[in-house]
Amino acid sequence: DKARKGNAQRKLEGVVVVTAPQNGEVIAMVGGRQANFEGFNRALDAKRSIGSLVKPVIYLAALQSGRFNAASIVNDEPVEVKLANGQVWRPQNISEELYGPVPLVRAIGQSLNLATVHLGLDVGLPEVAREFRTLGLDKEPPQLPSLLLGSIDLSAFEVAQLYNSFANGGFSTPLRAVRAVVDDQGQPLKSFALEVTPVADPQVVYQLNRMLVQVMERGTGRGA
């Protein structure tokens, strides 16, 4: 009871990063409850395990391989991976149920962990890790099986950069908050050119985005 009361008295913190996909401009960013606090900005500095936000990256890698499409079947069944330290990794679905053979669109729509792990292992950890770098992360994450369930700590800003490529149809634009530097007369001293880099096949990203729509219409995001 004391623990509950203590937690109830604490103020929950949250962050917001709103961007324009086409040009990468940061429209709004909130780093915590105190908007005028000049210190720890959670949107930039708080790194948390991204969990299921990792799944579109895995499915993009699968679609990019040319061996899978939205209707391809993947098995949602138990998986065991022996780790370098000798331990055995046994992931589970949140529901602790098994769904057997399912199409990729259902696996991502219902955020099925086991199906996703099977898919990621089939595609290969090196390819999945490389996809993060391609989408704009500064460096590749460690090639560990737990990466397939989002065991990677990123800031909200970094996640926004990854998802920018999905929203932008397979093109990446570095997020930015400054258009130009001007003098006291309003004359530009330095401007920053728009950078656009193709990072994925637009047809593949379109297919992935249609799958993500199913997440919101019929899947785990339906409550939103």
N, C-alpha and C positions, 0 to 999 in steps of 0.2 A: 504493500500500500504506500509506504513511504517513497519507494522508487517511482511509483506511478505519479504521485503528487509532484515529485521533483521534476519528472519529465513534462508534466502538464504545465509547470511554471516556466519552462524554457520556451523561448520563442523559436519556432521553426524558421529556418532560412531557406531561401530559394534563389535561383538565378534565371535570367532571361537573356537570350541572344536572338535578335530579329535581324535578318539580312535580306538583301535583294539579290536573288540568285544570279540574275543576268550580268550584274556588274560587281558583285561581291561587296557592295557597300553595307556597312553595319548601320542599320536604321535605328536600333535601340539596343542598349545593353544595361542590365541591372545586376549588380554584384552582391546585393544583399538588402536587408530591410532599410538600412540607413543609406539612402541614395547619395548623400553629400559626404559620406565617410571617405576620407583620403587615405586609404590603407589597403587592407586585404580585400581584393576584388575576387569574389568567388567564381565569377564567370570566366576569369582568366587563370586564377591561381589554385582553385580547389579542384583537385583531380580525384575522381571517383571511378570505381569499377562501372563500366558502361552496360554490363549485363546484356540483355536482348537487343540493345541498339547495335550490337555487332552483327546481327543476323543478315541484314541486307548486304553487308560487305561480303559475307560468305556466299550468299546466293548470287551476287554479282560475279564473283570469281567462278562459280559453277557455270553460269550462263555464258561467261566469256570463253570458257574452255571449248564451247561448241558441242559438248557431249550431253548437255542438259537443256531443257526448256521448261516452261511453267507446268506442263503436263507430265513431265518425267516422274517416274516412280522412285521413291526412296523409302527404305524400311525404317519405321519407327519401332525399334526393338532394342533390347539391352546391348550395351557395348562395354567392353573392358579394355583398357589401355595400360600396359605396363610402363611405368615411368622409369627414368634413369636411376632414381634412388631405390628402385625395387618395389615400390608401392604400386598398387593397382588402382587406377582411376575408374570409378563407376558412376557416371552421371545419371540423373533421373529427370523425368518430366516433372513439372510443377504439380501436376495432378496425380503423379505416381502411377499413371495408367499407361498402357501400351496401345498403339493404334495401328500397328502393322504396316503394310504397304500403303503409302499415301502419295499423292502428287505434290510436287514442290509448292504449288500455290496454296495447298492446304497446310503444308508443314510450316510455311512462314506465316500464314494467316492465323494459325492457332499457336504459333510460337513453340513448336514441338522441339524440345531440346535434343532428344535422342535422334530424331530424323536429321536435325541440323548437324549433329556431331558425325553421323554416318556420312552425310554429304561432304562435310569439310574434310574428313579423313580421305574420302575418295578423291576429292579435288587435290588435296595435299596441303599440309601446313605451310610449306614455302610459298605456294601460290596465294594462299589466303593472306599471309603476312605481307607479301609483296603488294597486294591490293591496297593495303593501308597507305603505303608509301606513295603509290600511284595516285591515290585520292587526295593527297596533300598533307599527310602526317609527316613530321620532320624526320622520323626514323621508323624502321620496321619494328614491330613488337616481337618479343621472343616467340620462337616457334614451339610453343607448348600446347598440348591438347586443350588445356583449360581456356585458351584463347577463343576456342569455338563457342564458348558460353559467356564470352564477354569479360574474361579475367584480364582486363587491361585498363589501367587508370588514365583517364583523359579528362580534360576540362570541358566545360560546356562549349567554349569557343572552338576547341579542336573538333568536337563532334559536329558543330555547325559547319566547319570547313569540310569535313567528310561528306556530310549530307548535301552540301552545296552542289556537288557533282550530280547527285540524283535529281535534284530540283532543276538543274541546268541542262538536263538531257545528255549527260556524258561529257560535259565540258567543265573544267575547274577554273575558277577565278579566285585568286587570293583575297581573303576578306580584308577590308580596309576601312578605316574611319576618317581618313583625310583625303580630300580631293586635290587640294593644292595649298600652297603657302603663299600668302599675299602680303604686301607691305601696307603701311598705314593709309595709302591712297587706293587700296584695293587692287593694285597691279600685281599680277602673279610673279612670284619669285621662283617658284618651282612647282611643276605639276607632275602628276603621277599617271603614266599611261595605263590604260586598261589591259590587263594580261588575261588571255584566254587560252587554256591548254586542253586539247582533247585527251581524255583519260580513259574513255570506254566507248564501245560501239553504241551509237545513239539508239539503234534498234534493240540492242540488249537492255539498255537502260529503260527504254519505253516498256519493255516486257516486265522488267523488275518493278517499275512504278505502278503498273497495272496490278501486279501482285500485292504491292503495298496498299493499294486502294482496298483490296479484299480484307486486309488487316483491320481497317477502320469500318468497313461495311458489314463484315460477317465474322471477324476474328476477335483477337484479344483487345483491340482498340474500339470495339463497337460501343462501349459505354460512353465514349467521348462524344 
